[in-house]
Amino acid sequence: MTWNVWWRFGGEWQLRAEAIEATLAASEPDLVGLQEAWATADTDQAAELASRLGMHSAFGRGSYPPPPEPVEDPDQLGVDVGVGLLSRWPITSSSVRPLPAAHHVPPVALMAEVAHPLGPLRVVVATTEWEPAFRDDHEAQAVALAALLEPGPGDVRPAILLADLNAEWGSEELAGLSGCTDLFAAAGGAADAVTLSRAVPFAPLEAVRQIDRRIDHVVAGRGRGGDRLRPHTATVLDRPVDGVWASDHFAVVVDVELDPIVDDRR
């Protein structure tokens, strides 16, 4: 699953937090990439959700968009924006990598390795540039993410990117990722699916290049020795929870089967 959870915007973040947790509990995803997640000096949203859901977590501070100045609400004071990962399996390592940016403070991508029962799985979580005027940054960040997905010497299975890419798959902004696989489409997800919809009362209608489009993605990089990933189904969670919209974005869920890694040296 990938989900932009809209930080502490909107003034009712605690109520939305309950809806986010309820959605995750009902969906029971194995891996969740969180964008626009919050972090205080003591904890972060991924850690809090992991504690409640019995999962593992990692977090990277410093992502898009930057916190508002001045703050809109006292609950936003001193709170960072970041990207997080929730995993059913232990996270054996994690690090943050800055993405290129000439116009804003560079955002970070969170890189992690997950101890999947069938072998190590590398996961990247990120958010990219959103402003049309800074398309050069947008394109450069897509290229940088593709590089992070490149297989390392010990990688057999493709790395997975869970990201708010602020553009439709196949757009010029995401040309740098053209060698990767859109797992939502590969799994037969609806061609007209959207993840940033004007149906949400607080949707950012000013985001004319993103609104009513599928801009949140589950992506597979290239792998060695075959794909090792088989996407089966894909959906967008586009309904409120007990009348509460959990975020201005919808969550994207892709069911992917992992093939065992066979040791060919025997």
FINUFI-679153 format. One record per residue: residue number from 1; residue in one letter; x, y, z of N, C-alpha, C in turn. Coordinates in steps of 0.001 Angstrom, whole numbers, plus 500000, padded with zeros to 6 digits. Example, Ala and Ser with C-alpha at 12.3 -4.5 7.8 and 13.67 -1.06 7.14 Angstrom:
# FINUFI-679153
 num residuo    n.x    n.y    n.z   ca.x   ca.y   ca.z    c.x    c.y    c.z
   1       A 513190 494310 507800 512300 495500 507800 513200 496700 507800
   2       S 512850 497750 507080 513670 498940 507140 512900 500030 507870
END
This chain:
# FINUFI-679153
 num residuo    n.x    n.y    n.z   ca.x   ca.y   ca.z    c.x    c.y    c.z
   1       M 500843 498809 500000 500000 500000 500000 500877 501240 500000
   2       T 500445 502271 499272 501072 503579 499377 499987 504594 499672
   3       W 500321 505557 500567 499276 506484 501007 499888 507797 501471
   4       N 499479 508868 500836 499789 510210 501308 498744 510555 502378
   5       V 499193 510700 503635 498265 510824 504761 498062 512275 505233
   6       W 498515 513262 504447 498160 514679 504614 498593 515275 505955
   7       W 499714 514853 506472 500363 515450 507637 499334 515821 508719
   8       R 499499 517038 509318 498529 517542 510294 497762 518725 509721
   9       F 497564 518695 508423 496785 519752 507783 495304 519582 508107
  10       G 494551 520646 507936 493101 520556 507977 492448 520752 509322
  11       G 493222 520767 510419 492643 521079 511720 492009 519922 512449
  12       E 491794 518759 511796 491181 517610 512469 492050 516369 512272
  13       W 493361 516543 512428 494267 515443 512134 494084 514261 513077
  14       Q 493684 514527 514347 493487 513399 515277 492320 512519 514828
  15       L 491252 513164 514341 490101 512403 513841 490486 511618 512593
  16       R 491261 512239 511732 491716 511544 510529 492659 510396 510891
  17       A 493457 510592 511953 494379 509532 512378 493619 508260 512738
  18       E 492466 508408 513354 491654 507240 513687 491177 506543 512420
  19       A 490800 507326 511422 490340 506744 510164 491489 506064 509417
  20       I 492685 506647 509497 493857 506026 508875 494137 504678 509527
  21       E 494157 504664 510858 494421 503419 511576 493353 502371 511274
  22       A 492093 502791 511234 491005 501847 510956 491139 501260 509556
  23       T 491540 502084 508601 491720 501605 507228 492842 500586 507152
  24       L 493953 500866 507815 495073 499937 507804 494717 498631 508520
  25       A 494011 498734 509631 493617 497532 510369 492695 496654 509536
  26       A 491796 497277 508775 490858 496513 507952 491536 495917 506725
  27       S 492497 496642 506166 493155 496194 504936 494244 495163 505182
  28       E 494870 495212 506355 495955 494309 506733 497058 494243 505676
  29       P 497600 495375 505259 498677 495338 504266 499981 494821 504875
  30       D 500817 494218 504027 502122 493745 504485 503137 494877 504533
  31       L 503057 495785 503576 503955 496934 503489 503141 498179 503198
  32       V 503479 499274 503867 502785 500545 503651 503819 501662 503536
  33       G 503793 502381 502429 504596 503593 502304 503737 504792 502644
  34       L 504185 505610 503583 503446 506800 504013 504163 508047 503518
  35       Q 503424 508936 502877 503957 510245 502498 503190 511332 503253
  36       E 503834 512489 503416 503270 513588 504224 502895 513078 505611
  37       A 503745 512260 506179 503552 511783 507548 504203 512767 508513
  38       W 503755 512768 509764 504268 513744 510731 505322 513119 511644
  39       A 506162 513987 512201 507173 513548 513166 507431 514666 514163
  40       T 507358 514341 515446 507710 515280 516502 509132 514960 516974
  41       A 509581 515658 518002 510913 515388 518541 511003 514001 519163
  42       D 509864 513437 519582 509864 512185 520335 509408 510960 519554
  43       T 508593 511169 518517 508011 510024 517824 507618 510444 516412
  44       D 507078 509494 515670 506601 509803 514317 505374 508964 514017
  45       Q 504673 509329 512948 503400 508690 512637 503561 507213 512295
  46       A 504627 506855 511601 504845 505449 511271 505065 504621 512536
  47       A 505860 505146 513458 506121 504423 514704 504846 504244 515520
  48       E 504012 505297 515559 502769 505211 516316 501839 504163 515714
  49       L 501709 504161 514387 500844 503181 513733 501396 501774 513893
  50       A 502701 501622 513768 503310 500303 513919 503051 499738 515306
  51       S 503139 500584 516328 502907 500140 517697 501481 499626 517875
  52       R 500538 500315 517265 499134 499934 517417 498759 498715 516575
  53       L 499432 498552 515440 499050 497505 514490 499954 496278 514551
  54       G 500948 496296 515438 501846 495167 515550 502766 495013 514353
  55       M 503257 496141 513834 504128 496130 512666 505482 496736 513021
  56       H 506391 496758 512064 507695 497402 512196 507669 498703 511397
  57       S 508563 499639 511729 508514 500926 511040 509901 501511 510849
  58       A 509973 502413 509881 511149 503254 509654 510633 504606 509196
  59       F 511463 505650 509372 510991 506997 509063 512134 507851 508530
  60       G 511812 508739 507610 512772 509704 507090 512206 511109 507187
  61       R 512874 511967 507950 512417 513351 508109 512922 514213 506959
  62       G 512060 515115 506530 512444 516070 505507 511859 515743 504156
  63       S 510566 516002 503976 509907 515659 502726 508988 516798 502304
  64       Y 508336 516625 501172 507410 517640 500663 506007 517366 501170
  65       P 505187 518425 501311 505564 519833 501282 506179 520249 502612
  66       P 506852 521394 502652 507394 521850 503939 506266 522263 504884
  67       P 506488 522205 506187 505464 522669 507130 505133 524135 506870
  68       P 503879 524535 507105 503500 525923 506836 504170 526902 507789
  69       E 504486 528078 507278 505025 529167 508095 504215 530429 507800
  70       P 503542 530985 508816 503413 530454 510186 502502 529234 510221
  71       V 502529 528532 511338 501694 527342 511467 500229 527740 511445
  72       E 499392 526829 510979 497950 527063 510914 497256 526701 512217
  73       D 497944 525889 513028 497340 525349 514241 498468 525056 515232
  74       P 498249 525252 516536 499310 524958 517512 499851 523535 517439
  75       D 499012 522570 517013 499457 521184 516919 500491 520967 515823
  76       Q 500725 521972 514994 501712 521859 513916 503081 522407 514324
  77       L 503144 523100 515434 504371 523768 515839 505481 522760 516139
  78       G 506608 522907 515463 507746 522037 515688 507594 520627 515149
  79       V 506608 520413 514266 506344 519081 513729 506889 518989 512304
  80       D 507698 517975 512042 508302 517782 510724 507364 517017 509797
  81       V 507660 517114 508501 507010 516304 507473 508016 515258 507011
  82       G 507562 514037 506811 508482 513003 506369 507793 511877 505637
  83       V 508577 510856 505330 508062 509649 504686 508361 508464 505599
  84       G 507426 507530 505651 507569 506402 506564 507249 505085 505901
  85       L 507684 504026 506533 507403 502674 506059 506882 501840 507213
  86       L 505805 501115 506975 505296 500097 507890 505512 498744 507234
  87       S 505933 497765 508019 506199 496437 507475 505733 495353 508436
  88       R 505122 494320 507877 504739 493167 508679 505975 492403 509156
  89       W 507065 492517 508370 508295 491786 508681 509354 492759 509185
  90       P 510367 492296 509886 511405 493197 510398 512068 494013 509295
  91       I 512395 495243 509626 513159 496120 508739 514605 496031 509191
  92       T 515452 495442 508362 516815 495150 508785 517744 496346 508644
  93       S 517401 497292 507770 518201 498506 507632 517360 499585 506986
  94       S 517709 500841 507263 517032 501960 506614 517969 503156 506585
  95       S 517774 504015 505590 518575 505232 505450 517780 506234 504632
  96       V 518193 507493 504707 517543 508526 503899 518526 509013 502840
  97       R 517993 509277 501643 518791 509765 500536 518166 511061 500020
  98       P 518912 512148 499952 518352 513388 499408 518095 513261 497918
  99       L 517001 513846 497472 516684 513899 496047 517075 515268 495498
 100       P 517399 515365 494218 517845 516645 493661 516743 517694 493695
 101       A 517110 518932 494004 516153 520036 494033 516906 521349 493905
 102       A 516540 522137 492911 517162 523447 492718 516308 524572 493280
 103       H 515027 524290 493543 514090 525361 493898 513576 525279 495329
 104       H 513569 524091 495919 513145 523894 497295 514274 523217 498057
 105       V 514117 523130 499365 515019 522288 500140 514866 520858 499629
 106       P 515958 520155 499327 515841 518807 498769 515043 517873 499683
 107       P 514075 517153 499132 513354 516154 499930 514191 514890 500057
 108       V 513759 514002 500921 514476 512737 501083 513630 511580 500588
 109       A 514317 510538 500148 513694 509239 499915 514140 508321 501036
 110       L 513230 507528 501546 513539 506544 502576 513837 505212 501898
 111       M 515024 504662 502159 515395 503357 501625 515454 502360 502769
 112       A 514865 501196 502564 514844 500189 503622 514970 498800 503023
 113       E 515511 497889 503822 515511 496477 503451 514642 495726 504436
 114       V 513728 494929 503899 512764 494192 504702 513104 492705 504655
 115       A 513034 492063 505805 513329 490637 505898 512086 489831 505547
 116       H 511762 489805 504256 510618 489022 503792 510937 487535 503954
 117       P 509949 486713 504266 510221 485283 504462 510848 484594 503254
 118       L 510630 485130 502049 511194 484515 500853 512512 485144 500428
 119       G 513033 486054 501243 514300 486691 500918 514213 488192 501049
 120       P 515349 488880 501142 515368 490328 501353 514604 491078 500271
 121       L 513923 492129 500687 513161 492970 499772 513524 494421 500048
 122       R 513957 495131 499001 514340 496536 499140 513143 497413 498786
 123       V 512868 498405 499648 511709 499282 499487 512162 500734 499569
 124       V 511608 501577 498695 511885 503009 498688 510563 503748 498846
 125       V 510529 504755 499713 509334 505581 499919 509711 507035 499644
 126       A 508871 507746 498878 509255 509107 498491 508050 509943 498078
 127       T 508295 511251 498040 507377 512234 497452 508208 513122 496527
 128       T 507634 513503 495389 508364 514345 494447 507746 515743 494349
 129       E 508424 516599 493614 507990 517974 493369 506563 518006 492819
 130       W 505821 519060 493176 504430 519177 492746 504151 520445 491945
 131       E 504997 521450 492026 504693 522722 491375 505092 522681 489900
 132       P 504170 523032 488981 504472 522993 487551 505683 523845 487171
 133       A 505883 524941 487878 506993 525835 487538 508350 525178 487781
 134       F 508383 524130 488591 509644 523481 488948 509728 522080 488330
 135       R 509292 521995 487111 509272 520699 486429 510673 520109 486297
 136       D 511698 520951 486220 513056 520420 486119 513410 519592 487350
 137       D 512994 520059 488531 513214 519275 489742 512411 517973 489691
 138       H 511181 518064 489228 510300 516893 489151 510951 515800 488302
 139       E 511447 516191 487139 512067 515229 486238 513353 514661 486829
 140       A 514152 515526 487452 515408 515066 488046 515156 514100 489203
 141       Q 514098 514329 489966 513784 513436 491081 513318 512067 490587
 142       A 512591 512034 489470 512194 510748 488893 513416 509952 488457
 143       V 514384 510631 487846 515626 509968 487441 516364 509428 488666
 144       A 516424 510237 489732 517113 509825 490952 516432 508616 491591
 145       L 515104 508583 491587 514393 507439 492165 514636 506173 491345
 146       A 514683 506320 490027 514984 505164 489185 516364 504600 489524
 147       A 517312 505500 489800 518656 505056 490168 518645 504303 491496
 148       L 517816 504759 492446 517726 504078 493740 517104 502689 493601
 149       L 516320 502482 492548 515685 501185 492320 516574 500215 491559
 150       E 517694 500699 491055 518595 499824 490309 519081 498681 491199
 151       P 519141 497458 490663 519569 496331 491491 521029 496422 491887
 152       G 521305 496140 493153 522667 496082 493638 523273 494720 493362
 153       P 524543 494531 493726 525234 493264 493435 524527 492039 493990
 154       G 523899 492175 495164 523257 491016 495769 521767 490928 495522
 155       D 521202 491857 494761 519759 491893 494555 519331 490938 493443
 156       V 518338 490131 493724 517705 489292 492705 516311 489815 492407
 157       R 515581 490097 493471 514205 490584 493321 514212 492087 493089
 158       P 513283 492619 492267 513232 494061 492041 512912 494833 493320
 159       A 513456 496019 493432 513087 496929 494519 511694 497491 494248
 160       I 511013 497899 495320 509659 498445 495227 509684 499912 495641
 161       L 509042 500754 494842 508875 502173 495159 507430 502429 495544
 162       L 507222 503021 496717 505904 503427 497207 505936 504943 497307
 163       A 505197 505640 496420 505449 507077 496311 504249 507875 495836
 164       D 504206 509104 496342 503369 510150 495759 504262 510854 494731
 165       L 504043 510566 493455 504899 511100 492399 504323 512353 491749
 166       N 503161 512801 492215 502577 514059 491760 502455 514160 490240
 167       A 502247 513030 489585 502044 513003 488137 501496 511638 487755
 168       E 500813 511584 486633 500310 510321 486121 501458 509484 485556
 169       W 501306 508184 485629 502303 507303 485037 502350 507532 483515
 170       G 503540 507609 482974 503689 507866 481548 503805 509325 481196
 171       S 503683 510218 482184 503817 511650 481923 505284 512002 481694
 172       E 505521 513176 481116 506895 513610 480856 507667 513799 482150
 173       E 506977 514209 483227 507654 514403 484502 508261 513094 485019
 174       L 507642 511972 484679 508097 510679 485191 508842 509867 484141
 175       A 509333 510533 483115 510038 509822 482042 511241 509056 482567
 176       G 511864 509572 483612 513032 508897 484178 512731 507526 484760
 177       L 511458 507247 485027 511053 505959 485586 510498 505019 484521
 178       S 510659 505378 483252 510025 504615 482174 510527 503176 482080
 179       G 511714 502891 482608 512217 501529 482595 511687 500670 483724
 180       C 510887 501265 484595 510302 500556 485732 508876 500125 485403
 181       T 508252 499394 486306 506919 498840 486062 505890 499452 486996
 182       D 504820 499984 486424 503677 500467 487187 502874 499242 487609
 183       L 503012 498819 488858 502378 497585 489300 500865 497695 489377
 184       F 500338 498900 489551 498883 499079 489570 498305 498670 488225
 185       A 498884 499186 487143 498408 498834 485803 498682 497369 485501
 186       A 499872 496884 485896 500229 495495 485620 499286 494524 486325
 187       A 498713 494949 487448 497783 494102 488198 496340 494262 487724
 188       G 496119 495049 486685 494770 495219 486156 493936 496251 486876
 189       G 494596 497206 487554 493853 498277 488215 493060 499108 487211
 190       A 491992 499717 487668 491110 500480 486783 491867 501594 486074
 191       A 491680 501677 484759 492388 502678 483969 491983 504094 484345
 192       D 490777 504272 484858 490293 505609 485218 490419 505891 486720
 193       A 491181 505094 487436 491345 505301 488875 492038 506624 489149
 194       V 491631 507309 490210 492272 508550 490644 492627 508424 492120
 195       T 493671 509134 492525 494054 509108 493944 493978 510482 494596
 196       L 493838 511530 493802 493620 512882 494329 492346 513376 493672
 197       S 491244 513329 494417 489919 513517 493830 489204 514737 494403
 198       R 488503 515428 493524 487685 516560 493979 486489 516106 494799
 199       A 486252 514801 494886 485171 514290 495732 485460 514518 497210
 200       V 486736 514654 497567 487112 514927 498954 486883 516414 499239
 201       P 486154 516755 500302 485804 518168 500535 486995 519104 500622
 202       F 488119 518645 501138 489288 519514 501285 490360 519228 500230
 203       A 489968 518656 499104 490925 518376 498032 491533 519678 497514
 204       P 492829 519660 497162 493495 520871 496662 493146 521127 495189
 205       L 492044 521782 494965 491575 522003 493599 492545 522852 492794
 206       E 493412 523596 493476 494394 524418 492772 495484 523581 492118
 207       A 495582 522320 492489 496591 521437 491897 496047 520888 490576
 208       V 495990 521733 489588 495276 521404 488350 495936 520261 487582
 209       R 497233 520046 487751 497903 518960 487039 497799 517623 487771
 210       Q 497311 517662 489018 497219 516432 489792 495792 516020 490132
 211       I 494884 516984 490222 493539 516672 490691 492824 515752 489700
 212       D 492077 514806 490244 491326 513814 489470 492225 512964 488583
 213       R 493411 512644 489114 494358 511778 488414 494961 510770 489404
 214       R 495515 509707 488887 496216 508724 489719 497677 509145 489786
 215       I 498040 509767 490912 499388 510316 491048 500191 509592 492130
 216       D 499581 508622 492793 500247 507833 493831 500495 506434 493272
 217       H 501720 505930 493447 502120 504768 492658 502863 503709 493465
 218       V 502666 502464 493040 503453 501316 493493 504230 500844 492269
 219       V 505554 500918 492349 506410 500726 491182 507463 499665 491485
 220       A 507770 498850 490508 508848 497876 490636 510018 498283 489754
 221       G 511208 498226 490310 512399 498457 489515 512778 497203 488744
 222       R 513901 497257 488074 514384 496095 487344 515036 495114 488318
 223       G 514909 493838 488015 515537 492832 488861 516483 491949 488081
 224       R 517238 491132 488777 518123 490173 488139 517476 488785 488183
 225       G 517696 488013 487127 517218 486636 487134 515707 486523 487056
 226       G 515054 487413 486314 513601 487369 486204 512946 488377 487122
 227       D 511677 488625 486884 510975 489664 487634 510811 489317 489106
 228       R 510501 488042 489409 510312 487594 490791 509116 488244 491475
 229       L 508351 489056 490746 507142 489683 491287 505997 489407 490322
 230       R 504857 489002 490881 503689 488757 490028 502495 489526 490599
 231       P 502149 490670 489992 501000 491440 490475 499690 490755 490117
 232       H 498751 490757 491064 497479 490067 490864 496293 491031 490809
 233       T 496129 491857 491825 494983 492770 491856 495444 494142 492335
 234       A 494676 495166 492005 494995 496531 492433 493711 497311 492626
 235       T 493707 498152 493650 492524 498949 493918 492912 500253 494581
 236       V 491976 501198 494573 492120 502476 495265 491061 502524 496363
 237       L 491472 502853 497591 490530 502953 498706 489964 504364 498728
 238       D 488789 504521 498138 488254 505857 497858 486957 506171 498594
 239       R 486818 505634 499815 485607 505895 500595 485983 506437 501978
 240       P 485145 507294 502557 485404 507757 503927 485155 506647 504933
 241       V 485687 506831 506127 485497 505880 507227 484542 506504 508228
 242       D 483350 505951 508329 482330 506505 509227 482164 508008 508997
 243       G 482146 508389 507740 481929 509788 507380 483166 510654 507405
 244       V 484320 510100 507773 485561 510871 507881 486477 510526 506706
 245       W 486895 511548 505953 487903 511352 504918 489266 511340 505602
 246       A 489987 510233 505491 491234 510074 506234 492340 510976 505717
 247       S 492284 511340 504451 493320 512160 503831 492742 512814 502592
 248       D 493505 513746 502005 493070 514298 500717 493469 513371 499573
 249       H 494315 512378 499843 494667 511353 498858 493977 510047 499216
 250       F 493754 509202 498215 493277 507849 498439 494475 506904 498513
 251       A 494337 505861 499303 495378 504838 499380 495313 503938 498150
 252       V 496481 503481 497730 496600 502545 496607 497068 501201 497160
 253       V 496377 500131 496786 496722 498795 497267 496959 497887 496064
 254       V 498104 497241 496033 498429 496282 494982 498815 494962 495629
 255       D 498168 493883 495206 498479 492547 495710 499536 491944 494791
 256       V 500723 491702 495353 501857 491206 494579 502366 489908 495200
 257       E 502510 488889 494386 503068 487618 494840 504568 487606 494559
 258       L 505342 487216 495554 506789 487120 495397 507184 485676 495155
 259       D 507985 485448 494117 508511 484107 493860 509693 483838 494776
 260       P 509857 482602 495212 511054 482261 496003 512319 482501 495200
 261       I 513386 482863 495877 514693 483038 495238 515409 481700 495282
 262       V 515714 481171 494112 516359 479866 494014 517876 480069 493919
 263       D 518621 479360 494730 520074 479425 494677 520563 478561 493514
 264       D 520957 479216 492413 521363 478507 491206 522802 477971 491291
 265       R 523475 478231 492419 524858 477783 492522 524964 476296 492841
 266       R 523869 475688 493261 523923 474270 493639 523895 473389 492388
END
